[in-house]
Amino acid sequence: MIRLKMIIMVLLSVFAIGITVVYAQDTAAKDAAAPEAWSPSTAGPITTWTAPLCSKNKLAVQPLFFYTHTRGEFDSEGDYHSLGKGNRESQYQQQLLLEYGITDKLEIDIHTTYSENYAKDGDARAHSDGFADEWLYARYCLQEESKSMPCTTVLFQLKAPTGKYKHDEDSKLDSDVMGTGSWDPGFGVIMTKHLKPFVLHGDLTYTVPQKVNIDGITSHAAPYANYDFAVEYILPKGFNLMAELNGVCQGDRKEFGKNVPASDSSSLVFAPGVGWSNDKIQMLVAYQRTLCGTNVDANDSVVFTIMHTF
């Protein structure tokens, strides 16, 4: 049932984006005589990549602040179960994305995260904080945006296991787990298209986790794919509205070389937001909600981000 729901949601999102494209193309046709390319400044979506890169020798600094509340979980069949009475899980995250242009077509990025995790199970309470896994990226622009084609960028990524992934104490209620312990290389493609008054973004990435030993268990997570779609609607006076869908799917993991049945995972997250920008800074406030999934937490998050380029 959950897979059917996810398929329906993805189809609906593609249909909605298609409708947006048709409408935007009609609007863009009316502005075809514009002397300059239309490219408004925005903070972009929360999770979905944007294809345009930093210019040569430019540094973009983007901190992101998350407050996440876990309201329940989706089991291996995709059924939702709320947290039991007296249980609670929440998280504060401070993330920082740095983007630096090596050339006009090549940039390198670093994404770091510091987490504060809180858990409550009956009378037991736990709090842990620390750095999560770090992400390193190299992005190369294959094609600049043209009248008929989107800006297209390829992505090469590597997750470094800098976050704690082994348990020290059961009393931590799993709040001390910050990472996966695995080096995860991956690659992807990103597209962005300006169709006044809309900006459309989409990306698809594929990541391959490596084998790792966690608490005496040799574990090997399956490869996973992320797919993201986002639409920005540009309003007067620097304001914009944003909506995005973020999906991920991953197969069963292996322990000691054998598949663990029903250990696959998937999720679909929806996020609306509102932003304000000028030539110097770009800001966005958004709300993320896990709509459905398998073997994942059901989370609600409030996100704020601000971006500045030096």
MARPA-601404 format. One line per 10 residues: number of its first residue (from 0); their letters; for each residue y, z, x of C-alpha. Coordinates in steps of 0.25 Angstrom, whole numbers, plus 5000, padded with zeros to 4 digits. Each point is the difference from the previous one (the first is absolute). Layout:
BEGIN
NUM = A = Y,Z,X  ... .
END
This chain:
BEGIN
0 = MIRLKMIIMV = 5000,5000,5000  5010,5004,5011  4998,4986,5007  5003,4993,4987  5013,5008,4999  5004,4997,5014  4997,4985,4998  5008,5000,4987  5012,5008,5007  5000,4990,5012 .
10 = LLSVFAIGIT = 4999,4988,4990  5012,5006,4992  5008,5002,5013  4997,4986,5004  5004,4995,4986  5013,5008,5000  5004,4995,5014  4997,4986,4995  5009,5001,4988  5010,5006,5010 .
20 = VVYAQDTAAK = 4999,4988,5009  5002,4990,4988  5012,5007,4995  5006,5002,5014  4998,4985,5004  5007,4996,4987  5012,5010,5004  4999,4995,5015  5001,4986,4995  5014,5003,4994 .
30 = DAAAPEAWSP = 5005,5006,5013  4994,4988,5009  5015,4996,5003  5002,5014,5007  5006,4997,5014  4992,5011,5007  4986,5006,4999  4999,5012,4991  4994,5012,5007  5005,5013,4995 .
40 = STAGPITTWT = 4998,5013,5008  4990,5010,4994  4990,5011,5005  4989,4992,4995  4987,5006,4993  4994,5013,5004  4986,4995,5005  5000,4984,4999  5005,4994,5013  5012,4990,5000 .
50 = APLCSKNKLA = 4998,4987,5008  5014,4999,5007  5001,5006,5014  5011,5007,5008  5008,4991,5008  4999,5000,5015  5004,5014,5006  5002,5006,4987  4994,5014,4996  4997,5003,4985 .
60 = VQPLFFYTHT = 4998,5015,4998  4994,5004,4986  4996,5015,4997  4992,5002,4987  4998,5013,4993  4988,5002,4990  4997,5012,4991  4986,4998,4994  4993,5007,4990  4985,4998,4998 .
70 = RGEFDSEGDY = 4997,5001,4985  4985,4997,5001  4990,4990,5005  4992,4987,4997  4985,5002,5002  4990,4989,5005  5000,4994,4986  5015,5000,4999  5000,5011,4990  5012,5009,5001 .
80 = HSLGKGNRES = 4999,5015,5001  5012,5009,5000  5000,5012,5010  4994,5013,4995  5009,5011,4995  5006,5008,5011  4998,4988,5010  5012,4993,5006  5002,4990,5012  5014,4995,5004 .
90 = QYQQQLLLEY = 5006,4994,5013  5013,4997,5006  5001,4989,5010  5011,4995,5009  4997,4986,5005  5008,4992,5010  4999,4985,5001  5006,4993,5013  5002,4985,5001  5005,4993,5012 .
100 = GITDKLEIDI = 5002,4985,5002  4995,4995,5014  5004,4986,4996  5005,4994,4987  4986,4997,4996  4992,5012,5006  5002,5015,4997  4992,5013,5003  5000,5012,4991  4995,5014,5000 .
110 = HTTYSENYAK = 4997,5008,4988  4998,5015,5002  4998,5011,4989  5001,5015,5000  4993,5007,4989  5000,5014,4993  4988,5002,4991  4999,5011,4990  4987,5004,4992  4996,5010,4990 .
120 = DGDARAHSDG = 4986,5003,4995  5000,5012,4991  5005,5012,5008  4999,4992,5013  5012,4993,5006  5002,4992,5012  5011,4993,5008  4999,4990,5012  5010,4991,5007  4999,4990,5011 .
130 = FADEWLYARY = 5001,4986,5004  4991,4990,4993  4995,4987,5006  5010,4991,5006  5001,4985,4997  5004,4989,5010  5004,4986,4996  5004,4986,5005  5006,4990,4991  5002,4986,5002 .
140 = CLQEESKSMP = 5008,4990,4991  4992,4988,4998  5010,4993,4990  5014,5003,4996  5003,4999,4985  5004,4987,4995  5004,4995,4986  4985,4997,4997  4993,5010,5009  5000,5015,5002 .
150 = CTTVLFQLKA = 5003,5007,5013  4986,5002,5006  4996,5011,5010  4987,5003,5007  4997,5015,5003  4991,5006,5011  4998,5015,4998  4993,5012,5007  4998,5014,4994  5000,5011,5011 .
160 = PTGKYKHDED = 4992,5013,4997  5011,5009,5003  4997,5009,4987  4991,5012,5000  4986,4995,4994  4991,5012,5003  4999,5013,4992  5003,5013,5007  4999,5009,4988  4994,4999,4986 .
170 = SKLDSDVMGT = 5012,5009,4995  5009,4988,5003  4994,4993,4987  5001,4987,5007  5015,5001,5001  4999,4999,5015  4994,4985,5000  5011,4991,5004  4993,4988,5005  4987,4992,5001 .
180 = GSWDPGFGVI = 4997,5001,5015  4998,4985,5001  5007,4989,5007  5002,4989,4989  5005,4986,5004  5004,4991,4990  5008,4987,4996  5007,4994,4988  5010,4991,4994  5013,5003,4993 .
190 = MTKHLKPFVL = 5009,4991,4992  5014,5002,4994  5008,4990,4991  5014,5001,4995  5002,4994,4986  5013,5005,4995  5001,5011,4994  4986,5003,5004  4994,5003,5014  4985,4999,5000 .
200 = HGDLTYTVPQ = 4990,5006,5010  4985,5000,5003  4991,5004,5011  4985,5000,5002  4994,5008,5012  4986,5002,5005  4996,5012,5009  4987,5003,5007  4998,5015,5003  4992,5004,5013 .
210 = KVNIDGITSH = 4988,5010,5001  5004,5014,5001  4993,5014,5001  5006,5010,4991  4994,5014,4999  4987,4996,5007  4998,4988,4990  5001,4986,5006  5008,4992,4989  5004,4986,4999 .
220 = AAPYANYDFA = 5010,4996,4989  4999,4987,4993  5011,4989,5002  5011,5001,4990  5010,4990,4994  5014,5004,4995  5007,4991,4990  5015,5002,4996  5009,4993,4990  5015,5004,4998 .
230 = VEYILPKGFN = 5012,4994,4992  5015,5004,5003  5010,4997,4989  5014,4999,5006  5011,5007,4992  5015,4999,5002  5008,5010,5009  4988,5002,5010  4990,5005,4990  4986,4995,4999 .
240 = LMAELNGVCQ = 4987,5003,4992  4986,5000,5006  4986,5000,4995  4987,4998,5008  4985,5001,4999  4992,5005,5012  4985,4998,5001  4989,5004,5010  4985,4998,4999  4989,5004,5010 .
250 = GDRKEFGKNV = 4985,5000,5001  4990,5011,5002  5001,5008,5013  4988,5002,5010  4995,5013,5005  4990,4999,5012  4999,4985,4997  4996,5001,4986  5008,4997,4988  5005,5012,4991 .
260 = PASDSSSLVF = 4998,4995,4986  5013,5001,4990  5009,5003,5012  5009,4987,4998  5014,5002,4996  5011,4993,4993  5014,5003,4993  5011,4993,4993  5014,5006,5001  5013,4996,4992 .
270 = APGVGWSNDK = 5014,5004,5005  5013,4997,4993  5013,5003,5007  5015,4999,5001  5008,4997,5013  5014,4998,5005  5004,4993,5012  5012,4994,5008  5001,4993,5014  4997,5013,5008 .
280 = IQMLVAYQRT = 4991,5009,4992  4989,4997,4989  4994,5011,4991  4989,5001,4990  4994,5011,4991  4986,4997,4994  4989,5006,4992  4985,4997,5004  4988,5002,4991  4986,4998,5002 .
290 = LCGTNVDAND = 4995,4992,4988  4985,4999,5002  4990,5000,5012  4987,5005,5005  4997,5011,5009  5015,5003,5002  5010,5010,4996  5009,4998,4988  5014,5002,5006  5015,5000,4995 .
300 = SVVFTIMHTF = 5010,4998,5010  5016,5000,5001  5005,4992,5012  5014,4999,5006  5003,4991,5012  5012,4995,5007  5001,4989,5010  5010,4997,5011  5000,4988,5010  5007,5002,5014 .
END
